[in-house]
Amino acid sequence: MDALQTILNRHSVRDWSDKDVPADILSQILEAGRRSPSPLNSQPWHFIVVQNQDTIEKLMGYAKHGSFLSRAAAVIVVTIEKPVEIDKWLDEHEQYLFSGAAALYNMWLASSALGLGSCWVTMDEQKTEEILSIPSSQKIIGSLATGYPKTDVLHIAPKKTLEEVVSYEKYGH
Ligand SMILES: Cc1cc2nc3c(=O)[nH]c(=O)nc-3n(C[C@H](O)[C@H](O)[C@H](O)COP(=O)(O)O)c2cc1C
């Protein structure tokens, strides 16, 4: 599938079959995260792959909009070293955070291209830190819950039109 079609077909999947995700597929998804852009190529991210069902259920218990998490084959939690301290100006603009979003989204796209279905899930920061022993120097960006979708029905969420979201030269409608 070409890149544009992968982007256009990507959608949130929240229900999965029992099929395991092979290690090489998982590794390709993580590779897509590793190759993401970041300010001054700081690569401040860390990816925690959670496949232990008990751990996923614990995380699910604190994710307000993640009641489906336990059906995922894997949950990849993305964290960022905050701030990365290689450039004060970039830190002041909180650019380090966006690297995490870029990496998470790259992995989402890669998972779709590889035939998996995924959803970005917002995690409870404090509880996730405790459960996964994440040091306080890290900022939790979110997680990618992934697995093989239960159905191949494409649910494309309604989106605003280009006219609603684009302006030229200056902000406006
Ligand atoms: C930053 C971010 C946080 C999100 N958090 C959640 C979440 O906690 N639970 C969930 O079910 N979906 C979550 N989503 C997925 C959105 O609900 C989804 O992207 C949106 O409804 C549009 O649907 P689509 O992904 O199919 O285009 C999140 C998406 C983003 C980008």
The ligand as an SDF file (V2000), in Angstrom:
LIG
                    3D

 31 33  0  0  0  0  0  0  0  0999 V2000
   -3.7900   12.4150   21.2210 C   0  0  0  0  0  0  0  0  0  0  0  0
   -4.8540   11.3590   21.0110 C   0  0  0  0  0  0  0  0  0  0  0  0
   -5.4120   10.7240   22.1020 C   0  0  0  0  0  0  0  0  0  0  0  0
   -6.3930    9.7460   21.9220 C   0  0  0  0  0  0  0  0  0  0  0  0
   -6.8820    9.0770   23.0180 N   0  0  0  0  0  0  0  0  0  0  0  0
   -7.8100    8.0980   22.8350 C   0  0  0  0  0  0  0  0  0  0  0  0
   -8.2800    7.3260   23.9380 C   0  0  0  0  0  0  0  0  0  0  0  0
   -7.8780    7.5010   25.0880 O   0  0  0  0  0  0  0  0  0  0  0  0
   -9.2050    6.3730   23.6880 N   0  0  0  0  0  0  0  0  0  0  0  0
   -9.6810    6.1210   22.4300 C   0  0  0  0  0  0  0  0  0  0  0  0
  -10.5400    5.2380   22.2670 O   0  0  0  0  0  0  0  0  0  0  0  0
   -9.2400    6.8190   21.3470 N   0  0  0  0  0  0  0  0  0  0  0  0
   -8.3070    7.7860   21.5300 C   0  0  0  0  0  0  0  0  0  0  0  0
   -7.8180    8.4510   20.4450 N   0  0  0  0  0  0  0  0  0  0  0  0
   -8.3040    8.1060   19.0930 C   0  0  0  0  0  0  0  0  0  0  0  0
   -9.3540    9.1150   18.6350 C   0  0  0  0  0  0  0  0  0  0  0  0
  -10.5520    8.9150   19.3410 O   0  0  0  0  0  0  0  0  0  0  0  0
   -9.5750    8.9540   17.1180 C   0  0  0  0  0  0  0  0  0  0  0  0
   -8.3630    9.2240   16.4640 O   0  0  0  0  0  0  0  0  0  0  0  0
  -10.6610    9.8870   16.6120 C   0  0  0  0  0  0  0  0  0  0  0  0
  -11.9110    9.5410   17.1270 O   0  0  0  0  0  0  0  0  0  0  0  0
  -10.7530    9.8890   15.0800 C   0  0  0  0  0  0  0  0  0  0  0  0
  -10.9660    8.6000   14.5920 O   0  0  0  0  0  0  0  0  0  0  0  0
   -9.9200    7.9020   13.5940 P   0  0  0  0  0  0  0  0  0  0  0  0
   -8.6500    7.6500   14.3590 O   0  0  0  0  0  0  0  0  0  0  0  0
  -10.5940    6.6050   13.2020 O   0  0  0  0  0  0  0  0  0  0  0  0
   -9.6820    8.8280   12.4610 O   0  0  0  0  0  0  0  0  0  0  0  0
   -6.8410    9.4300   20.6150 C   0  0  0  0  0  0  0  0  0  0  0  0
   -6.2680   10.0710   19.5090 C   0  0  0  0  0  0  0  0  0  0  0  0
   -5.2810   11.0250   19.7010 C   0  0  0  0  0  0  0  0  0  0  0  0
   -4.6360   11.6590   18.4890 C   0  0  0  0  0  0  0  0  0  0  0  0
  1  2  1  0
  2  3  1  0
  2 30  2  0
  3  4  2  0
  4  5  1  0
  4 28  1  0
  5  6  2  0
  6  7  1  0
  6 13  1  0
  7  8  2  0
  7  9  1  0
  9 10  1  0
 10 11  2  0
 10 12  1  0
 12 13  2  0
 13 14  1  0
 14 15  1  0
 14 28  1  0
 15 16  1  0
 16 17  1  0
 16 18  1  0
 18 19  1  0
 18 20  1  0
 20 21  1  0
 20 22  1  0
 22 23  1  0
 23 24  1  0
 24 25  2  0
 24 26  1  0
 24 27  1  0
 28 29  2  0
 29 30  1  0
 30 31  1  0
M  END
$$$$
